[in-house]
């Protein structure tokens, strides 16, 4: 069983939140940060806070990845695709 630590190191409670995840299993430690925002565009203040936080948790800020935008999740949750009207 893996040990998991999940925290919210920073949020403005209105536009974005930064999530910290750490798992440990079999002597292997994994750490990652994720930026969640209420809009699909990158939120500059959140990105800046994440860049400052990354070295404090042992991550290299230049190795971050921006995932491509996708509407697959939104489409899966729409009433029409769920069979609801």
N, C-alpha and C positions, 0 to 999 in steps of 0.2 A: 504494500500500500504506500502510495506517495504522500509526502507531507506537502501541503500547499498553503501558501501565505498570499492573501489577496488584500490589497490596501488601495485607498484613494488618497495619494499624496498631495494632490492639488485639484481644486475645482473652483469655479466662480459661481456655481449653483444656478447659472442662467444659460451659459453658452457651451461650456465644455467641462470635461473631467479627464484627468490623467489617472489611469489604473496601473498599479504595480502588481505583477504576478511573480511568484517564486515557487518552484517545485523542487523537491529533493527526493530521489529514489535511487537506491542502489549506489549511493555515493556520488551520484551525478546531480549537479545543481544547475537549474535553468532559471534565468531571470529575463523578464521582458516588460516593456512599458507599452501601453496602448493609449492613444488619444481618441476620446469619444466626443463628438460634437453634435449639436442639434441641426446643423446644416451640412449638406454634402461637400461644401468647399472647405479647404484647410483654414482653420481658425488661427491667425498669426500669433496671438497671445498664448494660446495653448501649445503651439509648436515651439515657441521660445521657451516656455516653462519646461517643456519636455527635454529640450536640448540642454538646459541647465541641470536638470535632475539626472539625466543619463549617467554622467561620470560619478555622481554620488552613489549610485547603485551598482557601479562596476561595468557600465556599458559604454561603448564608444559611440558618441552622437553621430559620427559620420557613417556609421553602418546601418542606420535606420532604413526602413523600406516603406514606401507609400503604395498601398494596395490600389489596384485600378478601381474606378467607380463601376458599380454594377447595380442594375435595378432588379436583379433576380429575386432578392429577398422581399423587396417591396411588392413585386408582382405575385409572389407566393402568398402574401398576406392580404391581398385585395379581396373584397367580398365576392367578386365575380369568379376569380380563380379558385376560391374556396368553396364554390357552389352555393354561396349565400346571395340572396337578392334583397 
